[in-house]
Amino acid sequence: MLSTTITRVVDGLPLAASTDDGSVTAAQKSQVKSVLKELSNSTNHPRLHTLDAGPHVYHILTQNGVFFLTLCEKSFPTNLAYSYLEEIVKEFDQQYGREVERVERPYAFIKFDTFIQKTKKVYMDSRNSRNLDRLKEDLHEVHQIFRSNIDEILARGDKLETMTEYGQKLVMESKKFKSKAVYMNRMAMLKLYAPLVVVALLLLAVVWWKLR
């Protein structure tokens, strides 16, 4: 397991994350943010979701309005990854579950990294008897994982951004057209009534001259 990130579903606010030990590249960090952003924008949030990302995979567990994501090498057993996330979820809910909706600043629960690192260490130990037992387990939930490709998720985000930009352009063009239409209407009214106004002014000038 290379990294773990916890974010709020409704707005993508990062709540906690594992500290950087140098094993995760800048590109991967950026990709994690993009993935979580697109998942927040989505209306479909399966409880267990695995994203294939080439030599790596993202395992995401969603519970109580929170995304729990861990980035792993593809060789790392899926049932161990989700067992790890289940432990993270259980402890996080106990410590901060009631505060999730109220927090406003990013990484409000950064101290939770202590528990993340401790749990990660246990699960990364291949000699740990608990891990061997978990590998033998046939977890029912693991068979219900929603699987997709990271390119599909990010492409969906690109399409959404393109549609948003297109919509903004349409609004701008509509405003320009409206302004131009108002200007053209004023010019037409001016051409229509300007001669009448001039004649009226001349008549008033003549009347005033005679009455002077």
Secondary structure, DSSP 8 states (H G I E B T S, - for coil): --EEEEEETTT--EEEE----S-S-HHHHHHHHHHHHHHHH-S---SEEEEEETTEEEEEEEETTEEEEEEEETTS-HHHHHHHHHHHHHHHHHHHTTTTTT--STTTTGGGHHHHHHHHHHHH-TT-HHHHHHHH---TGGGG-EEEEHHHHHHHHHHHHHHHHHHHHHHHHHHHHHHHHHHHHHHHHHHHHHHHHHHHHHHHHHHHHHH-
